[in-house]
Amino acid sequence: MGNYATARLSSIPGNGVGFVDLVFWREPQDTVVVRGGVLQLDCEARSDWLNPVVRWRKDGVLLDSLVDERRAQAANGTLTVRGVVHARHQRSDEGVYQCVAALEGVGSIASRAAKVTVAGPLRLLAPTDSASSFVGDSALFRCEVSGDPRPQVQWQKDGLFLDLTRKPDSRLVLMPSHALLITAATPQDSGTYRCIAHNAGSTRTGNGAELTVLPGEGHLQEILQEILQEILQVLQEILQEILRVLQEILQVLQEILQEILQEILQEILQEILRVLQEILQVLQEILQEILQVLQEILQEILQEILQEILQEILRVLQEILQVLQEILQEILRVLQEILQEILRVLQEILQVLQEILQEILQVLQEILQEILQIVQEILRVLQVFGLILLALFSRAWCSSQSVVPPASVLHQRSPGNRGGSGVFCVGVPPSHCDVEPRRGAHPHMEQEVQSSGFFSGDQQRDCGRLRLLQLQRHQQAPEPHCSRTPARAG
């Protein structure tokens, strides 16, 4: 408990002029409530004069105008809503709530805005697929779940929860998209994995996915593609979150400007009226005192002789008083016109500020779209770089095993040649590689090789260069695999 919002309002209790303190002792807070549950928002206001009247607003509309038997307001101002709903065909209880405390004839103050979120049921968008991985490679299990508020996700292996705290030596990583990444896989990692998502509204358990860890080399390209897709998804979520925060900031700024302008104008008008009333009251008291003194003097000195003169003086004074009243009324009218003009100017300023904020939001959206395009270009470059690395890895591995790649992937055979003329090999000993293709096997390849100056005299190196040229010409070809069949000489 504490004083979150206070105000000192001018008032005229009785016949005197003074100030009244109006204080919020408790204010509503942001709340997440379950659909069908009970919503309670605290609000308590205190004053040193009278008990303030507390009313509630939802999304700027007074709840007094919306009849709903599910709502109840306590004597201290606390609002309770039973059977919370959140559906398209019904009026949702989700929104921004604000309580207003008022003193009759004095003024009112508004509390902080509290956002109420109704937790909806979670939905698993896609099942978790089983996977296989080689020893030392990585495996990735996805858990695609949606819900509001954002759910928390835990993972189980063979029915036991995994410790996914970030440690320097941990091989299990929980990704921002709720996916589970297992690095440096071992045979002990084999088993059944499933994700469990929960929020304030519900809990969902995913299907079981099997992980099989195999001995041997892993699929480097698949892992790279999955990691790149994960990075792209995280970047998209970050950009969407930034746009949502900017929209909320714009809405809050608009509400703050409107409330500030209304409060300032109300206080100015109340202060001017109070001062004018005080001046008029003082003038009336002075004139009454003057008239009373003159009457007494005239009655004592010339009760009969100066009676007509006294009457004339009284008449003149009454006319003066009437003229003064007319002057004060004219001054009040001019001040009202000035205040109306000030209000119009302030409204125009508010409109200009709204247009500027909208322009800023549009520029930020364009900048974010440009950033997203740049990120996509970088990812495409990384994919091409991954293909080149894969080609180099295939050449080195095939060379170390002294094997020849399958003819369907690593060589080209001309339909008109006999005995396999025009074969291009990579990563094999010189005795198994025909570096220079026979004439007429591939005319286009021959022209390209002769014009590029690929041959250096070293057959094994020239084989690698020819393979790199083939990969550049066939970037869409499937991943090369090496055959264990020994190559035939010549």
ROTORVO-757118 format. One record per residue (C-alpha): x, y, z. Coordinates in steps of 0.2 Angstrom, whole numbers, plus 5000, padded with zeros to 4 digits. Last residue first. Layout:
N
+------+------+------+
:    x :    y :    z :
+------+------+------+
:    X :    Y :    Z :
...
+------+------+------+
This chain:
490
+------+------+------+
:    x :    y :    z :
+------+------+------+
: 5212 : 4775 : 4664 :
: 5213 : 4765 : 4680 :
: 5197 : 4758 : 4687 :
: 5191 : 4766 : 4703 :
: 5188 : 4755 : 4718 :
: 5169 : 4754 : 4723 :
: 5166 : 4762 : 4741 :
: 5156 : 4776 : 4733 :
: 5156 : 4794 : 4739 :
: 5141 : 4804 : 4742 :
: 5137 : 4821 : 4734 :
: 5122 : 4831 : 4740 :
: 5109 : 4833 : 4727 :
: 5111 : 4845 : 4712 :
: 5104 : 4863 : 4713 :
: 5121 : 4872 : 4712 :
: 5125 : 4863 : 4696 :
: 5136 : 4874 : 4686 :
: 5145 : 4880 : 4701 :
: 5146 : 4862 : 4707 :
: 5154 : 4857 : 4691 :
: 5167 : 4871 : 4692 :
: 5172 : 4865 : 4709 :
: 5174 : 4847 : 4703 :
: 5185 : 4853 : 4689 :
: 5196 : 4862 : 4702 :
: 5197 : 4847 : 4713 :
: 5202 : 4836 : 4698 :
: 5215 : 4849 : 4693 :
: 5223 : 4848 : 4711 :
: 5224 : 4829 : 4709 :
: 5232 : 4830 : 4692 :
: 5245 : 4843 : 4696 :
: 5250 : 4851 : 4680 :
: 5241 : 4868 : 4683 :
: 5226 : 4865 : 4673 :
: 5212 : 4878 : 4677 :
: 5216 : 4891 : 4663 :
: 5198 : 4898 : 4663 :
: 5197 : 4898 : 4644 :
: 5203 : 4880 : 4642 :
: 5191 : 4873 : 4655 :
: 5176 : 4883 : 4649 :
: 5179 : 4878 : 4631 :
: 5181 : 4860 : 4636 :
: 5165 : 4860 : 4647 :
: 5155 : 4867 : 4632 :
: 5162 : 4854 : 4620 :
: 5159 : 4839 : 4632 :
: 5165 : 4823 : 4626 :
: 5171 : 4829 : 4609 :
: 5190 : 4828 : 4613 :
: 5194 : 4817 : 4627 :
: 5193 : 4825 : 4645 :
: 5210 : 4831 : 4653 :
: 5211 : 4825 : 4671 :
: 5207 : 4807 : 4668 :
: 5207 : 4802 : 4686 :
: 5211 : 4785 : 4694 :
: 5230 : 4785 : 4692 :
: 5231 : 4803 : 4699 :
: 5224 : 4797 : 4716 :
: 5206 : 4802 : 4720 :
: 5199 : 4818 : 4727 :
: 5189 : 4824 : 4712 :
: 5185 : 4815 : 4695 :
: 5179 : 4821 : 4678 :
: 5175 : 4808 : 4665 :
: 5175 : 4813 : 4646 :
: 5178 : 4796 : 4639 :
: 5168 : 4782 : 4649 :
: 5172 : 4767 : 4638 :
: 5164 : 4774 : 4622 :
: 5159 : 4792 : 4618 :
: 5144 : 4798 : 4609 :
: 5132 : 4799 : 4625 :
: 5145 : 4810 : 4634 :
: 5148 : 4805 : 4652 :
: 5149 : 4817 : 4666 :
: 5157 : 4813 : 4683 :
: 5154 : 4817 : 4701 :
: 5135 : 4814 : 4704 :
: 5129 : 4799 : 4693 :
: 5146 : 4792 : 4692 :
: 5147 : 4789 : 4710 :
: 5162 : 4796 : 4719 :
: 5178 : 4786 : 4718 :
: 5187 : 4780 : 4734 :
: 5204 : 4783 : 4741 :
: 5196 : 4786 : 4759 :
: 5207 : 4801 : 4762 :
: 5203 : 4808 : 4745 :
: 5184 : 4805 : 4747 :
: 5185 : 4815 : 4764 :
: 5194 : 4829 : 4757 :
: 5183 : 4831 : 4741 :
: 5167 : 4829 : 4751 :
: 5173 : 4843 : 4764 :
: 5177 : 4855 : 4750 :
: 5160 : 4852 : 4741 :
: 5151 : 4855 : 4758 :
: 5161 : 4871 : 4761 :
: 5156 : 4877 : 4744 :
: 5137 : 4873 : 4748 :
: 5138 : 4881 : 4765 :
: 5145 : 4897 : 4757 :
: 5130 : 4897 : 4746 :
: 5119 : 4895 : 4761 :
: 5128 : 4909 : 4770 :
: 5125 : 4921 : 4755 :
: 5107 : 4917 : 4756 :
: 5107 : 4921 : 4774 :
: 5115 : 4937 : 4772 :
: 5102 : 4942 : 4758 :
: 5088 : 4937 : 4771 :
: 5096 : 4948 : 4784 :
: 5097 : 4963 : 4772 :
: 5078 : 4960 : 4768 :
: 5074 : 4960 : 4786 :
: 5084 : 4976 : 4789 :
: 5075 : 4985 : 4775 :
: 5058 : 4979 : 4783 :
: 5064 : 4987 : 4800 :
: 5068 : 5003 : 4791 :
: 5051 : 5004 : 4783 :
: 5042 : 5000 : 4799 :
: 5053 : 5014 : 4808 :
: 5048 : 5026 : 4794 :
: 5029 : 5022 : 4797 :
: 5031 : 5024 : 4816 :
: 5039 : 5041 : 4814 :
: 5025 : 5047 : 4802 :
: 5012 : 5041 : 4814 :
: 5021 : 5050 : 4828 :
: 5021 : 5066 : 4817 :
: 5003 : 5065 : 4813 :
: 4998 : 5063 : 4832 :
: 5009 : 5078 : 4836 :
: 5000 : 5088 : 4823 :
: 4983 : 5083 : 4830 :
: 4989 : 5087 : 4848 :
: 4995 : 5104 : 4842 :
: 4978 : 5107 : 4833 :
: 4969 : 5102 : 4850 :
: 4980 : 5115 : 4859 :
: 4976 : 5129 : 4847 :
: 4957 : 5125 : 4849 :
: 4959 : 5125 : 4868 :
: 4968 : 5141 : 4868 :
: 4954 : 5149 : 4857 :
: 4941 : 5142 : 4870 :
: 4951 : 5150 : 4884 :
: 4952 : 5167 : 4875 :
: 4933 : 5166 : 4872 :
: 4930 : 5162 : 4890 :
: 4941 : 5176 : 4896 :
: 4932 : 5189 : 4885 :
: 4915 : 5183 : 4892 :
: 4922 : 5185 : 4910 :
: 4928 : 5202 : 4906 :
: 4911 : 5207 : 4899 :
: 4903 : 5200 : 4915 :
: 4915 : 5210 : 4926 :
: 4911 : 5226 : 4916 :
: 4892 : 5223 : 4917 :
: 4894 : 5221 : 4936 :
: 4904 : 5237 : 4937 :
: 4891 : 5246 : 4927 :
: 4878 : 5240 : 4939 :
: 4888 : 5245 : 4954 :
: 4890 : 5262 : 4947 :
: 4872 : 5263 : 4943 :
: 4868 : 5259 : 4961 :
: 4881 : 5272 : 4967 :
: 4872 : 5285 : 4956 :
: 4855 : 5280 : 4964 :
: 4862 : 5281 : 4981 :
: 4870 : 5298 : 4978 :
: 4853 : 5304 : 4971 :
: 4845 : 5297 : 4987 :
: 4857 : 5306 : 4998 :
: 4855 : 5322 : 4989 :
: 4836 : 5321 : 4991 :
: 4838 : 5317 : 5010 :
: 4851 : 5331 : 5012 :
: 4839 : 5344 : 5020 :
: 4829 : 5331 : 5031 :
: 4842 : 5320 : 5039 :
: 4856 : 5332 : 5036 :
: 4871 : 5329 : 5048 :
: 4866 : 5312 : 5057 :
: 4857 : 5304 : 5042 :
: 4870 : 5309 : 5030 :
: 4884 : 5302 : 5040 :
: 4874 : 5285 : 5043 :
: 4870 : 5284 : 5025 :
: 4887 : 5287 : 5019 :
: 4894 : 5274 : 5031 :
: 4882 : 5261 : 5025 :
: 4885 : 5265 : 5007 :
: 4903 : 5263 : 5009 :
: 4902 : 5247 : 5018 :
: 4891 : 5240 : 5005 :
: 4902 : 5245 : 4991 :
: 4917 : 5237 : 5000 :
: 4907 : 5221 : 5002 :
: 4902 : 5220 : 4984 :
: 4919 : 5223 : 4978 :
: 4926 : 5209 : 4989 :
: 4913 : 5197 : 4983 :
: 4916 : 5202 : 4965 :
: 4935 : 5199 : 4967 :
: 4933 : 5182 : 4975 :
: 4921 : 5177 : 4962 :
: 4933 : 5182 : 4949 :
: 4947 : 5173 : 4957 :
: 4937 : 5157 : 4959 :
: 4932 : 5157 : 4941 :
: 4950 : 5160 : 4935 :
: 4956 : 5145 : 4946 :
: 4942 : 5133 : 4940 :
: 4945 : 5138 : 4922 :
: 4964 : 5135 : 4923 :
: 4962 : 5118 : 4933 :
: 4950 : 5112 : 4920 :
: 4961 : 5117 : 4906 :
: 4976 : 5108 : 4913 :
: 4967 : 5092 : 4917 :
: 4960 : 5091 : 4900 :
: 4977 : 5094 : 4891 :
: 4986 : 5082 : 4903 :
: 4973 : 5068 : 4900 :
: 4974 : 5070 : 4881 :
: 4993 : 5070 : 4880 :
: 4994 : 5055 : 4892 :
: 4981 : 5045 : 4881 :
: 4991 : 5049 : 4865 :
: 5007 : 5044 : 4872 :
: 5000 : 5028 : 4878 :
: 4994 : 5024 : 4861 :
: 5011 : 5028 : 4853 :
: 5020 : 5017 : 4866 :
: 5009 : 5003 : 4863 :
: 5012 : 5004 : 4844 :
: 5031 : 5005 : 4847 :
: 5030 : 4989 : 4858 :
: 5020 : 4979 : 4845 :
: 5033 : 4984 : 4831 :
: 5047 : 4979 : 4842 :
: 5039 : 4962 : 4846 :
: 5036 : 4959 : 4827 :
: 5055 : 4962 : 4824 :
: 5060 : 4951 : 4838 :
: 5049 : 4937 : 4832 :
: 5056 : 4939 : 4814 :
: 5074 : 4938 : 4821 :
: 5070 : 4922 : 4830 :
: 5063 : 4914 : 4815 :
: 5078 : 4918 : 4804 :
: 5090 : 4912 : 4817 :
: 5080 : 4895 : 4818 :
: 5080 : 4894 : 4799 :
: 5099 : 4896 : 4799 :
: 5101 : 4883 : 4812 :
: 5090 : 4871 : 4803 :
: 5099 : 4874 : 4786 :
: 5116 : 4872 : 4795 :
: 5111 : 4855 : 4803 :
: 5104 : 4849 : 4786 :
: 5120 : 4853 : 4777 :
: 5132 : 4845 : 4790 :
: 5123 : 4828 : 4789 :
: 5133 : 4818 : 4801 :
: 5148 : 4806 : 4800 :
: 5148 : 4789 : 4808 :
: 5139 : 4779 : 4823 :
: 5121 : 4782 : 4824 :
: 5111 : 4791 : 4837 :
: 5092 : 4788 : 4836 :
: 5081 : 4801 : 4844 :
: 5062 : 4796 : 4845 :
: 5048 : 4809 : 4846 :
: 5034 : 4808 : 4859 :
: 5019 : 4819 : 4856 :
: 5017 : 4836 : 4864 :
: 5009 : 4840 : 4881 :
: 4998 : 4855 : 4883 :
: 4994 : 4865 : 4899 :
: 4981 : 4878 : 4901 :
: 4977 : 4896 : 4905 :
: 4991 : 4903 : 4916 :
: 5004 : 4896 : 4905 :
: 5010 : 4879 : 4900 :
: 5020 : 4869 : 4887 :
: 5027 : 4852 : 4889 :
: 5039 : 4845 : 4875 :
: 5042 : 4827 : 4871 :
: 5058 : 4817 : 4869 :
: 5060 : 4798 : 4868 :
: 5077 : 4790 : 4868 :
: 5095 : 4791 : 4861 :
: 5106 : 4803 : 4870 :
: 5116 : 4789 : 4878 :
: 5123 : 4785 : 4861 :
: 5131 : 4802 : 4860 :
: 5126 : 4818 : 4852 :
: 5139 : 4833 : 4851 :
: 5125 : 4846 : 4852 :
: 5106 : 4843 : 4856 :
: 5095 : 4858 : 4852 :
: 5077 : 4858 : 4859 :
: 5065 : 4870 : 4851 :
: 5055 : 4883 : 4861 :
: 5057 : 4896 : 4848 :
: 5070 : 4905 : 4859 :
: 5081 : 4889 : 4859 :
: 5082 : 4877 : 4874 :
: 5100 : 4871 : 4873 :
: 5106 : 4853 : 4879 :
: 5125 : 4850 : 4877 :
: 5129 : 4859 : 4893 :
: 5147 : 4864 : 4896 :
: 5145 : 4883 : 4899 :
: 5129 : 4881 : 4908 :
: 5112 : 4888 : 4903 :
: 5098 : 4879 : 4913 :
: 5090 : 4866 : 4902 :
: 5089 : 4852 : 4916 :
: 5078 : 4839 : 4907 :
: 5062 : 4833 : 4915 :
: 5060 : 4814 : 4916 :
: 5047 : 4804 : 4906 :
: 5060 : 4796 : 4893 :
: 5067 : 4813 : 4890 :
: 5056 : 4827 : 4895 :
: 5057 : 4845 : 4889 :
: 5050 : 4861 : 4897 :
: 5041 : 4876 : 4888 :
: 5034 : 4892 : 4895 :
: 5019 : 4899 : 4886 :
: 5017 : 4917 : 4879 :
: 5001 : 4925 : 4887 :
: 4992 : 4921 : 4875 :
: 4995 : 4905 : 4866 :
: 5004 : 4896 : 4852 :
: 5015 : 4880 : 4852 :
: 5028 : 4874 : 4839 :
: 5040 : 4862 : 4849 :
: 5054 : 4857 : 4837 :
: 5067 : 4844 : 4840 :
: 5085 : 4847 : 4834 :
: 5099 : 4835 : 4833 :
: 5118 : 4839 : 4832 :
: 5133 : 4829 : 4827 :
: 5146 : 4820 : 4837 :
: 5139 : 4803 : 4835 :
: 5127 : 4803 : 4820 :
: 5110 : 4809 : 4821 :
: 5092 : 4802 : 4819 :
: 5076 : 4812 : 4821 :
: 5058 : 4810 : 4826 :
: 5046 : 4824 : 4822 :
: 5037 : 4835 : 4835 :
: 5019 : 4837 : 4830 :
: 5013 : 4854 : 4823 :
: 5003 : 4869 : 4829 :
: 5001 : 4864 : 4847 :
: 4988 : 4875 : 4854 :
: 4987 : 4883 : 4871 :
: 4970 : 4889 : 4878 :
: 4968 : 4908 : 4881 :
: 4974 : 4918 : 4896 :
: 4963 : 4934 : 4897 :
: 4974 : 4949 : 4899 :
: 4970 : 4964 : 4909 :
: 4980 : 4980 : 4907 :
: 4980 : 4992 : 4921 :
: 4980 : 5011 : 4918 :
: 4986 : 5022 : 4932 :
: 4972 : 5031 : 4942 :
: 4961 : 5045 : 4937 :
: 4958 : 5061 : 4948 :
: 4942 : 5071 : 4950 :
: 4935 : 5088 : 4954 :
: 4927 : 5099 : 4967 :
: 4908 : 5100 : 4966 :
: 4906 : 5082 : 4970 :
: 4922 : 5074 : 4974 :
: 4928 : 5061 : 4961 :
: 4939 : 5046 : 4960 :
: 4941 : 5038 : 4943 :
: 4947 : 5019 : 4941 :
: 4956 : 5013 : 4925 :
: 4955 : 4997 : 4916 :
: 4963 : 4993 : 4899 :
: 4957 : 4977 : 4890 :
: 4951 : 4959 : 4892 :
: 4933 : 4957 : 4898 :
: 4927 : 4952 : 4881 :
: 4910 : 4957 : 4875 :
: 4904 : 4941 : 4867 :
: 4904 : 4934 : 4849 :
: 4923 : 4935 : 4847 :
: 4926 : 4927 : 4864 :
: 4935 : 4931 : 4880 :
: 4924 : 4929 : 4895 :
: 4928 : 4931 : 4914 :
: 4915 : 4921 : 4925 :
: 4916 : 4934 : 4939 :
: 4921 : 4952 : 4938 :
: 4926 : 4961 : 4954 :
: 4930 : 4979 : 4956 :
: 4937 : 4987 : 4972 :
: 4930 : 5004 : 4975 :
: 4930 : 5004 : 4995 :
: 4912 : 5000 : 4995 :
: 4914 : 4985 : 4984 :
: 4910 : 4985 : 4965 :
: 4902 : 4970 : 4957 :
: 4902 : 4964 : 4939 :
: 4894 : 4948 : 4933 :
: 4877 : 4957 : 4932 :
: 4883 : 4967 : 4917 :
: 4875 : 4983 : 4912 :
: 4887 : 4994 : 4902 :
: 4884 : 5013 : 4905 :
: 4891 : 5012 : 4923 :
: 4907 : 5004 : 4915 :
: 4913 : 5021 : 4909 :
: 4921 : 5020 : 4892 :
: 4940 : 5024 : 4890 :
: 4945 : 5006 : 4886 :
: 4937 : 5001 : 4902 :
: 4932 : 5014 : 4915 :
: 4928 : 5012 : 4933 :
: 4919 : 5024 : 4946 :
: 4924 : 5029 : 4963 :
: 4915 : 5042 : 4973 :
: 4926 : 5051 : 4986 :
: 4922 : 5051 : 5004 :
: 4922 : 5070 : 5010 :
: 4935 : 5082 : 5017 :
: 4952 : 5074 : 5020 :
: 4951 : 5063 : 5005 :
: 4954 : 5044 : 5002 :
: 4954 : 5033 : 4986 :
: 4954 : 5014 : 4985 :
: 4956 : 5004 : 4969 :
: 4959 : 4985 : 4968 :
: 4955 : 4975 : 4952 :
: 4949 : 4958 : 4955 :
: 4945 : 4946 : 4940 :
: 4937 : 4929 : 4944 :
: 4939 : 4914 : 4932 :
: 4930 : 4908 : 4917 :
: 4945 : 4912 : 4905 :
: 4960 : 4913 : 4917 :
: 4966 : 4930 : 4922 :
: 4983 : 4939 : 4919 :
: 4983 : 4956 : 4928 :
: 4992 : 4973 : 4927 :
: 4989 : 4983 : 4943 :
: 4974 : 4993 : 4949 :
: 4978 : 5007 : 4962 :
: 4978 : 5008 : 4981 :
: 4978 : 5023 : 4992 :
: 4974 : 5035 : 4978 :
: 4973 : 5053 : 4986 :
: 4962 : 5068 : 4986 :
: 4968 : 5083 : 4996 :
: 4956 : 5097 : 4997 :
: 4960 : 5116 : 4995 :
: 4952 : 5131 : 5003 :
: 4940 : 5145 : 5001 :
: 4927 : 5149 : 5014 :
: 4908 : 5150 : 5014 :
: 4904 : 5131 : 5016 :
: 4917 : 5121 : 5007 :
: 4924 : 5132 : 4992 :
: 4936 : 5120 : 4983 :
: 4953 : 5119 : 4975 :
: 4959 : 5102 : 4972 :
: 4976 : 5095 : 4978 :
: 4980 : 5079 : 4969 :
: 4988 : 5062 : 4974 :
: 4992 : 5046 : 4964 :
: 5002 : 5031 : 4970 :
: 5001 : 5034 : 4989 :
: 5006 : 5018 : 4996 :
: 5000 : 5000 : 5000 :
+------+------+------+
